[in-house]
Amino acid sequence: QVQLVESGGGLVQPGGSLRLSCAASGSISNIYAMGWYRQAPGKQRELVAAIISGGSINYADSVKGRFTISRDNAKNTVYLQMKSLKPEDTAVYYCNVAGSGGVYWGQGTQVTVSS
């Protein structure tokens, strides 16, 4: 059974930093994308950052220059380094992996940016 477990969320002041981690277990074959989405109350889930097969990376315009997505294949983990956080970054962040067998989601981790 495929499972994605996020960690690293929490409360941080504006301008602060957090690093989210997503540890994958189970067999996921032929991965063609992995990344992070977020959803704020009353809003639709939106793409934050994704690594596409071949190594290309996409970022939402709102996070370019502040967030960095990376992966550690040996640890089977995907990261999202978030810097210069703003109140509008407050949301539940979800890990996502797409492979030939389907699309998989983590349960989400809350990020709250507030003074």
Number of C-alpha atoms within 10 A of each C-alpha: 6 11 16 21 17 23 16 15 18 14 15 18 14 17 14 14 17 18 16 21 22 25 17 21 13 9 11 18 11 11 15 14 18 22 26 25 19 22 19 16 9 6 9 9 15 14 17 23 24 24 20 15 12 8 10 9 16 15 19 13 9 11 17 12 11 13 20 18 22 17 16 10 8 6 9 11 17 24 21 23 15 19 17 15 22 17 15 12 20 20 21 18 27 25 29 22 21 18 15 10 11 10 13 16 18 19 13 22 21 19 22 20 20 16 9
